[in-house]
Amino acid sequence: MTFENPRLGHWTLRQRFSLALWTIVAVIAVSMYGTRLLGKAATFHFLERNHMELALRIDAALASVEQGARNAGETRIEGITGMLHEARDLAVRAGEETFGFEKVMLSLLGFGPLVELPAKDIADVDAMLATIAAGSDGNGVLSPELAARLRPGMDVVMKNSRDFAPLTFAAARFIKINVAVLSLLCAAVLILTATGLRRRTLRPLATAVASAQRVAGGDLTESMTAIGHDEAAQLTQALADMNASLGRLVRAAREDADLIAESAATVRQQSEAGAAGMHQQSNAVTAISSTIEELAVSIANVADRAGAIKQLSAESLACSRQGWDHMQHLVGNVGEIRQAVEDIRQTTEAFMRNTGSISALTQQVKAIAEQTNLLALNAAIEAARAGESGRGFAVVADEVRKLAEQSRRSGEDIENLTRLLSENSQSVARSVERGVETLHSGQAYMSNTVAALETAIGRVEEANRGIDEIGLSVREQAVAGNDIARNMENISSALEATSASLAVSLHAARGLDQLAERLQAAVGSFRV
């Protein structure tokens, strides 16, 4: 299909829309400026009417003074000059209402007097004010002579006002006509531009929509050719390029769909085979995992038994150390007992020595008692010889003899007691000697027992260390078994995940196979 794009030169849609926009702006500008000029014309008319009214009032006042009217003496110069100043201000406003370029434009259009009259009127009013200032006599009353000199100037001012009125009307009419003509021209340009835009925009877009609908319906057989350089032509060219690209894409998609269908079938077959093999591997891993779990249970039992043996060994070691501590304490006690027995033996020997001293002293006491008895006997004999005079001495001698006898008997008692103590001390000394020998033997036996206990403790400690090593090895084996079990579980989980992935892959392969069929059907709906 060939798409003909009517063109206005090489204008683009953007340029055409810009033209329409500027046309609208021109219409608005012309309307606004025409409204302004019409407003200026109305202002000129208002100023002209006020100016004419002031001129008539001034002229009437001057005429009354000049003719010597009854109330002429009441006319004062200040009133005339005030009205002249008002007229001058109106002329100044009329001159300031237009800009410089507007004055030039009005002059070129034949309305030069409309621009020049305000300045001329200002000069004429200034001349009248100068005449009043020169002819005033200082009393403030307008004289007939001064009024007569002002009448010619006033005539000129009134002529200016009369000339300004028709010029204002003519300018207003000219402005209305030109604004209307320009507005009609702008409206015509706007209508032509809008019509051209509609024809040059909607028609290519309708053609492009029809082409896009054919493409959407799967018809890629018709080609498009764009003529022109505007946006519609660019859109048509883009649609043509898209049509060609879609044709190539559909042809490539058909080939790819065939390849995808073959690949999907291959992937599905491989996924089914992989799923079967993965199921067998999962069963084998499950059996190995069960065996490892049983081995882990056996290792755990061995570890428990090793722990029990270690506990018994620890208790035996504690008992041996406690017995060793008791034996050490007992050896210490035996040493103390030996020292105490040695002290007893030494004390007994000292007692025996003291007993011998007592026996010697007792013999001396007995000897003294015997001598005292002999002396008492001799004294009694001598007292008997003395007769009555020696009777008192005989009594004393008898008491001394009795005391000596008692001393002898006491000495014998002490001797007997000392002998008994000596015999008992000797028995005690012999017993102490035997006790010391027994303590020596017992201490030697206890030292041997302590040495045996130390040896037993060392053996128990070695056995305990061996049990610890056995327990450590068993624990390491248990940990290794648990690690193996966990690894097997991980392998089993991985196999399950892999099996699930293979199931998903198998499902995806089957879905891909179906998708390839749908893709072939979808691509087959296009005509290229």
C-alpha positions as CSV (number, residue, x, y, z in Angstrom):
1,M,0.0,0.0,0.0
2,T,1.3,3.5,-0.9
3,F,0.3,6.3,1.5
4,E,0.2,9.7,-0.2
5,N,0.7,12.6,2.1
6,P,-0.4,15.9,0.7
7,R,2.1,18.5,1.7
8,L,2.6,22.2,1.9
9,G,6.2,22.3,0.9
10,H,8.2,20.3,3.5
11,W,6.3,21.6,6.5
12,T,6.0,19.3,9.5
13,L,2.9,18.9,11.7
14,R,4.7,20.8,14.4
15,Q,5.3,23.8,12.0
16,R,1.7,23.7,10.9
17,F,0.5,23.6,14.5
18,S,2.9,26.5,15.2
19,L,1.4,28.4,12.3
20,A,-2.1,27.9,13.7
21,L,-1.0,28.9,17.2
22,W,0.6,32.1,15.9
23,T,-2.5,32.8,13.8
24,I,-4.6,32.6,17.0
25,V,-2.1,34.8,18.8
26,A,-2.3,37.3,15.9
27,V,-6.2,37.3,16.0
28,I,-6.0,38.0,19.7
29,A,-3.4,40.7,19.3
30,V,-5.3,42.4,16.6
31,S,-8.5,42.3,18.6
32,M,-6.8,43.6,21.7
33,Y,-4.9,46.3,19.8
34,G,-8.0,47.3,17.9
35,T,-9.9,47.5,21.1
36,R,-7.2,49.8,22.5
37,L,-7.3,52.0,19.4
38,L,-11.0,52.3,19.6
39,G,-10.7,53.2,23.3
40,K,-8.2,55.9,22.3
41,A,-10.6,57.2,19.7
42,A,-13.3,57.4,22.4
43,T,-10.9,59.2,24.6
44,F,-10.0,61.7,21.8
45,H,-13.7,62.3,21.3
46,F,-14.2,62.9,25.1
47,L,-11.3,65.3,25.2
48,E,-12.4,67.1,22.1
49,R,-15.9,67.6,23.5
50,N,-14.5,69.0,26.8
51,H,-12.0,71.1,24.9
52,M,-14.8,72.6,22.7
53,E,-16.9,73.3,25.8
54,L,-14.1,75.2,27.5
55,A,-13.3,77.1,24.3
56,L,-17.0,78.2,23.9
57,R,-17.1,79.3,27.5
58,I,-13.9,81.3,27.1
59,D,-15.0,82.8,23.9
60,A,-18.4,83.8,25.4
61,A,-16.7,85.4,28.3
62,L,-14.3,87.4,26.0
63,A,-17.2,88.5,23.8
64,S,-19.1,89.8,26.8
65,V,-16.1,91.8,28.1
66,E,-15.4,93.1,24.6
67,Q,-19.0,94.2,24.0
68,G,-19.2,95.9,27.5
69,A,-22.0,93.7,28.8
70,R,-23.7,94.5,32.0
71,N,-21.8,91.8,34.0
72,A,-18.5,92.2,32.1
73,G,-16.9,93.8,35.1
74,E,-17.3,90.6,37.1
75,T,-15.1,88.6,34.6
76,R,-11.7,88.2,36.2
77,I,-8.4,87.2,34.6
78,E,-8.0,84.2,37.0
79,G,-11.2,82.6,35.6
80,I,-10.0,83.0,32.0
81,T,-6.5,81.7,32.7
82,G,-7.9,78.8,34.7
83,M,-10.1,77.7,31.8
84,L,-7.2,78.2,29.4
85,H,-5.0,75.9,31.6
86,E,-7.8,73.3,31.6
87,A,-7.9,73.4,27.8
88,R,-4.2,73.2,27.6
89,D,-4.3,70.1,29.9
90,L,-6.8,68.4,27.7
91,A,-4.5,69.1,24.7
92,V,-1.6,67.7,26.6
93,R,-3.6,64.5,27.4
94,A,-4.6,64.1,23.8
95,G,-0.9,64.4,22.8
96,E,0.1,61.8,25.4
97,E,-2.6,59.2,24.5
98,T,-0.7,57.8,21.6
99,F,2.8,56.2,21.5
100,G,5.5,57.3,19.2
101,F,5.1,54.5,16.7
102,E,1.3,55.1,16.7
103,K,1.9,58.8,15.8
104,V,4.1,57.7,12.9
105,M,1.5,55.1,11.8
106,L,-1.3,57.7,12.0
107,S,0.7,60.2,10.0
108,L,1.5,57.5,7.3
109,L,-2.2,56.6,7.1
110,G,-3.2,60.3,6.4
111,F,-4.2,61.3,10.0
112,G,-1.2,63.6,10.6
113,P,-3.4,66.6,11.7
114,L,-4.8,64.3,14.4
115,V,-1.3,63.9,15.8
116,E,-0.2,67.5,15.2
117,L,-3.3,69.5,16.4
118,P,-2.7,68.8,20.2
119,A,0.8,70.3,20.0
120,K,-0.5,73.3,17.9
121,D,-3.4,73.8,20.4
122,I,-0.9,73.8,23.3
123,A,1.2,76.5,21.5
124,D,-1.9,78.6,20.8
125,V,-3.1,78.4,24.4
126,D,0.4,79.3,25.6
127,A,0.3,82.4,23.3
128,M,-3.0,83.5,24.8
129,L,-1.6,83.0,28.4
130,A,1.4,85.1,27.4
131,T,-0.9,87.8,26.0
132,I,-2.9,87.8,29.3
133,A,0.4,88.0,31.3
134,A,1.6,91.0,29.2
135,G,-1.7,92.9,29.1
136,S,-2.8,92.6,32.7
137,D,-3.0,95.8,34.7
138,G,-2.6,94.1,38.0
139,N,-6.2,94.6,39.3
140,G,-7.2,91.1,38.2
141,V,-10.2,92.2,36.1
142,L,-10.3,91.4,32.4
143,S,-10.4,94.7,30.4
144,P,-12.2,95.1,27.0
145,E,-8.9,95.9,25.3
146,L,-7.3,92.7,26.6
147,A,-10.4,90.7,25.6
148,A,-10.2,92.2,22.1
149,R,-6.5,91.1,21.8
150,L,-7.4,87.6,23.0
151,R,-10.3,87.0,20.6
152,P,-8.2,86.1,17.5
153,G,-6.2,83.6,19.6
154,M,-9.4,82.1,20.9
155,D,-10.7,81.8,17.4
156,V,-7.7,79.8,16.5
157,V,-8.2,77.5,19.5
158,M,-11.8,77.0,18.6
159,K,-10.8,76.2,15.0
160,N,-8.4,73.6,16.3
161,S,-11.2,71.9,18.3
162,R,-13.5,72.0,15.3
163,D,-10.9,70.5,13.1
164,F,-10.0,67.8,15.7
165,A,-13.6,66.4,15.9
166,P,-14.0,65.1,12.3
167,L,-10.5,63.7,12.3
168,T,-11.3,61.8,15.5
169,F,-14.5,60.4,13.9
170,A,-12.6,59.4,10.7
171,A,-9.8,57.8,12.6
172,A,-12.3,55.7,14.7
173,R,-14.1,54.6,11.6
174,F,-10.9,53.7,9.9
175,I,-9.7,51.7,12.9
176,K,-13.0,49.8,13.1
177,I,-12.8,48.9,9.4
178,N,-9.2,47.8,9.6
179,V,-9.7,45.8,12.8
180,A,-12.6,44.0,11.2
181,V,-10.7,43.3,8.0
182,L,-7.6,42.1,9.9
183,S,-9.8,39.9,12.2
184,L,-11.5,38.4,9.1
185,L,-8.2,37.7,7.5
186,C,-6.8,36.1,10.7
187,A,-9.9,34.1,11.0
188,A,-9.6,33.0,7.4
189,V,-6.0,32.0,7.9
190,L,-7.0,30.1,11.1
191,I,-9.8,28.3,9.3
192,L,-7.5,27.4,6.4
193,T,-4.7,26.2,8.8
194,A,-7.2,24.1,10.8
195,T,-8.6,22.6,7.7
196,G,-5.2,21.8,6.4
197,L,-4.1,20.3,9.7
198,R,-7.2,18.2,9.8
199,R,-6.7,16.9,6.3
200,R,-3.0,16.4,6.7
201,T,-3.3,14.8,10.2
202,L,-6.4,12.8,10.5
203,R,-6.2,11.1,7.0
204,P,-2.7,9.8,7.6
205,L,-3.6,8.7,11.1
206,A,-6.7,6.8,9.8
207,T,-4.5,5.1,7.2
208,A,-2.0,4.2,10.0
209,V,-4.8,2.9,12.3
210,A,-6.1,0.7,9.5
211,S,-2.5,-0.7,8.9
212,A,-2.1,-1.3,12.6
213,Q,-5.4,-3.1,12.7
214,R,-4.3,-5.4,9.9
215,V,-1.1,-6.1,11.7
216,A,-3.0,-6.8,14.9
217,G,-5.1,-9.3,12.9
218,G,-2.0,-11.1,11.8
219,D,-1.8,-9.8,8.2
220,L,1.8,-8.9,7.6
221,T,1.7,-9.3,3.8
222,E,0.8,-5.7,2.8
223,S,3.7,-3.2,2.6
224,M,3.4,0.6,3.3
225,T,5.3,3.4,1.7
226,A,5.5,6.9,3.3
227,I,5.7,10.1,1.2
228,G,6.8,13.2,2.9
229,H,8.8,14.3,5.8
230,D,6.3,15.3,8.4
231,E,5.3,13.4,11.5
232,A,2.5,11.5,9.8
233,A,5.0,10.3,7.2
234,Q,7.4,9.4,10.0
235,L,4.6,7.4,11.7
236,T,3.8,5.6,8.5
237,Q,7.4,4.8,7.9
238,A,7.7,3.5,11.5
239,L,4.6,1.3,10.9
240,A,6.2,0.0,7.7
241,D,9.4,-0.8,9.5
242,M,7.4,-2.4,12.3
243,N,5.5,-4.5,9.8
244,A,8.8,-5.7,8.2
245,S,10.4,-6.3,11.6
246,L,7.3,-8.3,12.7
247,G,7.5,-10.3,9.5
248,R,11.1,-11.2,10.2
249,L,10.3,-11.9,13.8
250,V,7.4,-14.2,13.0
251,R,9.5,-16.1,10.5
252,A,12.3,-16.5,13.1
253,A,9.7,-17.3,15.7
254,R,8.4,-20.1,13.6
255,E,11.8,-21.6,13.2
256,D,12.5,-21.1,16.9
257,A,9.2,-22.7,17.8
258,D,10.1,-25.8,15.8
259,L,13.5,-26.0,17.6
260,I,11.8,-25.4,21.0
261,A,9.4,-28.2,20.3
262,E,12.2,-30.6,19.5
263,S,14.3,-29.4,22.5
264,A,11.2,-29.7,24.8
265,A,10.7,-33.3,23.7
266,T,14.3,-34.1,24.4
267,V,14.3,-32.3,27.8
268,R,11.1,-34.1,28.8
269,Q,12.6,-37.6,27.9
270,Q,15.9,-36.7,29.8
271,S,13.9,-35.4,32.8
272,E,11.9,-38.6,32.9
273,A,15.0,-40.8,32.8
274,G,16.7,-38.6,35.4
275,A,13.7,-38.8,37.7
276,A,13.8,-42.6,37.6
277,G,17.5,-42.7,38.3
278,M,17.2,-40.1,41.1
279,H,14.4,-42.3,42.7
280,Q,16.8,-45.3,42.7
281,Q,19.6,-43.2,44.3
282,S,17.2,-41.9,46.9
283,N,16.2,-45.5,47.9
284,A,19.9,-46.4,48.1
285,V,20.7,-43.3,50.2
286,T,17.8,-44.1,52.5
287,A,19.1,-47.7,53.1
288,I,22.6,-46.3,53.8
289,S,21.2,-43.7,56.1
290,S,19.3,-46.4,58.1
291,T,22.5,-48.5,58.5
292,I,24.4,-45.4,59.6
293,E,21.7,-44.6,62.1
294,E,21.9,-48.2,63.6
295,L,25.7,-47.8,63.8
296,A,25.2,-44.4,65.5
297,V,22.9,-46.1,68.0
298,S,25.5,-48.8,68.7
299,I,28.2,-46.2,69.1
300,A,26.0,-44.3,71.5
301,N,25.5,-47.5,73.6
302,V,29.3,-48.0,73.7
303,A,29.7,-44.4,74.6
304,D,27.2,-44.8,77.4
305,R,28.9,-47.9,78.7
306,A,32.3,-46.2,78.5
307,G,30.8,-43.4,80.5
308,A,29.5,-45.8,83.1
309,I,33.0,-47.5,83.3
310,K,34.6,-44.1,83.6
311,Q,32.2,-43.2,86.4
312,L,33.1,-46.4,88.3
313,S,36.8,-45.8,87.6
314,A,36.4,-42.3,88.9
315,E,34.6,-43.6,92.0
316,S,37.4,-46.2,92.5
317,L,40.0,-43.5,92.1
318,A,38.2,-41.3,94.6
319,C,37.9,-44.2,97.1
320,S,41.6,-45.0,96.6
321,R,42.6,-41.4,97.2
322,Q,40.4,-41.3,100.2
323,G,42.0,-44.5,101.6
324,W,45.4,-43.0,100.8
325,D,44.5,-39.8,102.6
326,H,43.2,-41.9,105.6
327,M,46.4,-44.0,105.6
328,Q,48.5,-40.8,105.5
329,H,46.5,-39.5,108.4
330,L,46.8,-42.8,110.2
331,V,50.6,-42.8,109.6
332,G,50.7,-39.3,111.0
333,N,48.7,-40.5,114.0
334,V,50.9,-43.5,114.5
335,G,53.9,-41.2,114.5
336,E,52.3,-39.1,117.1
337,I,51.4,-42.2,119.1
338,R,55.0,-43.5,118.8
339,Q,56.2,-40.1,120.0
340,A,53.7,-40.3,122.9
341,V,54.8,-43.8,123.8
342,E,58.4,-42.7,123.6
343,D,57.6,-39.9,125.9
344,I,55.9,-42.4,128.3
345,R,58.9,-44.7,128.1
346,Q,61.2,-41.8,129.0
347,T,58.8,-40.7,131.7
348,T,58.7,-44.3,133.1
349,E,62.5,-44.5,133.1
350,A,62.6,-41.1,135.0
351,F,59.9,-42.5,137.4
352,M,62.0,-45.6,138.0
353,R,65.0,-43.5,138.7
354,N,62.9,-41.3,141.0
355,T,61.6,-44.5,142.7
356,G,65.2,-45.6,143.4
357,S,65.8,-42.3,145.0
358,I,62.7,-42.7,147.1
359,S,63.9,-46.1,148.2
360,A,67.3,-44.6,149.2
361,L,65.6,-41.9,151.1
362,T,63.3,-44.5,152.8
363,Q,66.3,-46.5,153.9
364,Q,67.8,-43.3,155.4
365,V,64.4,-42.6,157.2
366,K,64.4,-46.2,158.6
367,A,68.0,-45.9,159.8
368,I,67.1,-42.6,161.4
369,A,64.0,-44.2,163.0
370,E,66.1,-47.1,164.4
371,Q,68.7,-44.7,165.8
372,T,65.9,-42.6,167.3
373,N,64.4,-45.7,168.8
374,L,67.8,-46.7,170.3
375,L,68.2,-43.2,171.6
376,A,64.7,-43.3,173.1
377,L,65.4,-46.7,174.7
378,N,68.6,-45.3,176.2
379,A,66.8,-42.3,177.4
380,A,64.1,-44.5,179.0
381,I,66.9,-46.5,180.7
382,E,68.5,-43.3,182.0
383,A,65.1,-42.0,183.1
384,A,64.5,-45.2,185.1
385,R,67.8,-44.8,186.7
386,A,67.0,-41.2,187.6
387,G,63.8,-42.3,189.4
388,E,61.2,-39.8,190.1
389,S,63.1,-36.9,188.6
390,G,63.4,-38.6,185.4
391,R,59.8,-39.6,185.0
392,G,58.9,-36.7,182.7
393,F,61.9,-37.4,180.6
394,A,60.9,-41.0,180.4
395,V,57.5,-40.0,179.1
396,V,59.1,-37.9,176.4
397,A,61.5,-40.6,175.6
398,D,58.6,-43.0,175.3
399,E,56.8,-40.6,172.9
400,V,60.0,-40.3,170.9
401,R,60.2,-44.0,170.7
402,K,56.7,-44.3,169.6
403,L,57.3,-41.7,166.9
404,A,60.5,-43.5,165.8
405,E,58.5,-46.7,165.6
406,Q,55.8,-45.1,163.5
407,S,58.5,-43.6,161.3
408,R,60.1,-47.0,160.9
409,R,56.7,-48.5,160.0
410,S,56.0,-45.6,157.6
411,G,59.4,-46.1,156.0
412,E,58.7,-49.8,155.6
413,D,55.3,-48.9,154.0
414,I,57.0,-46.4,151.7
415,E,59.6,-49.0,150.8
416,N,57.1,-51.6,150.1
417,L,55.0,-49.1,148.0
418,T,58.2,-47.9,146.2
419,R,59.1,-51.5,145.5
420,L,55.6,-52.1,144.1
421,L,55.9,-49.0,142.0
422,S,59.3,-50.0,140.7
423,E,58.0,-53.4,139.7
424,N,55.0,-51.8,138.0
425,S,57.2,-49.3,136.4
426,Q,59.4,-52.1,135.0
427,S,56.3,-53.8,133.7
428,V,55.2,-50.5,132.1
429,A,58.6,-50.0,130.6
430,R,58.6,-53.5,129.1
431,S,55.0,-52.9,127.8
432,V,56.1,-49.6,126.4
433,E,59.1,-51.2,124.7
434,R,56.8,-53.8,123.2
435,G,54.4,-51.1,122.1
436,V,57.3,-49.1,120.5
437,E,58.4,-52.2,118.6
438,T,54.8,-52.8,117.6
439,L,54.4,-49.2,116.5
440,H,57.6,-49.5,114.5
441,S,56.3,-52.6,112.8
442,G,52.8,-51.1,112.2
443,Q,54.3,-47.9,110.8
444,A,56.4,-49.9,108.4
445,Y,53.3,-51.9,107.4
446,M,51.3,-48.7,107.0
447,S,54.2,-47.2,104.9
448,N,54.0,-50.2,102.6
449,T,50.3,-49.9,102.5
450,V,50.6,-46.2,101.5
451,A,53.1,-47.1,98.8
452,A,50.7,-49.8,97.6
453,L,47.8,-47.3,97.6
454,E,49.9,-44.8,95.7
455,T,50.8,-47.5,93.1
456,A,47.1,-48.5,92.9
457,I,46.1,-44.8,92.5
458,G,48.6,-44.4,89.7
459,R,47.2,-47.5,88.0
460,V,43.6,-46.3,88.5
461,E,44.6,-42.9,87.0
462,E,46.2,-44.6,84.0
463,A,43.1,-46.7,83.6
464,N,40.9,-43.6,83.9
465,R,43.0,-41.9,81.3
466,G,42.6,-44.9,79.1
467,I,38.9,-44.9,79.6
468,D,38.9,-41.2,78.8
469,E,40.7,-41.9,75.6
470,I,38.3,-44.7,74.8
471,G,35.3,-42.3,75.6
472,L,36.9,-39.6,73.5
473,S,37.4,-42.0,70.6
474,V,33.8,-43.3,71.0
475,R,32.5,-39.7,71.1
476,E,34.6,-38.9,68.0
477,Q,33.1,-41.9,66.3
478,A,29.7,-40.9,67.5
479,V,30.3,-37.3,66.2
480,A,31.6,-38.8,62.9
481,G,28.6,-41.1,62.8
482,N,26.3,-38.2,63.4
483,D,28.1,-36.1,60.8
484,I,27.8,-39.0,58.4
485,A,24.1,-39.3,59.3
486,R,23.6,-35.6,58.8
487,N,25.5,-35.7,55.5
488,M,23.4,-38.6,54.4
489,E,20.3,-36.7,55.5
490,N,21.6,-33.7,53.5
491,I,22.3,-36.0,50.6
492,S,18.8,-37.4,50.9
493,S,17.4,-33.9,51.2
494,A,19.5,-32.9,48.2
495,L,18.3,-35.9,46.3
496,E,14.7,-35.1,47.3
497,A,15.2,-31.5,46.2
498,T,16.9,-32.7,43.0
499,S,14.0,-35.1,42.5
500,A,11.5,-32.3,43.1
501,S,13.5,-30.1,40.8
502,L,13.5,-32.9,38.2
503,A,9.8,-33.2,38.7
504,V,9.4,-29.5,38.3
505,S,11.8,-29.7,35.2
506,L,9.7,-32.5,33.9
507,H,6.5,-30.5,34.5
508,A,8.3,-27.5,32.9
509,A,9.4,-29.6,30.0
510,R,5.9,-30.9,29.4
511,G,4.7,-27.3,29.8
512,L,7.4,-26.2,27.4
513,D,6.3,-28.8,24.9
514,Q,2.7,-27.5,25.2
515,L,4.0,-24.0,25.0
516,A,5.9,-24.8,21.9
517,E,2.7,-26.2,20.3
518,R,0.8,-23.1,21.3
519,L,3.7,-20.9,20.0
520,Q,3.6,-22.8,16.7
521,A,-0.1,-22.3,16.5
522,A,0.2,-18.6,17.5
523,V,2.9,-18.0,14.9
524,G,1.0,-19.9,12.3
525,S,-1.8,-17.4,12.6
526,F,0.4,-14.7,11.0
527,R,0.6,-14.4,7.2
528,V,4.0,-13.3,6.0
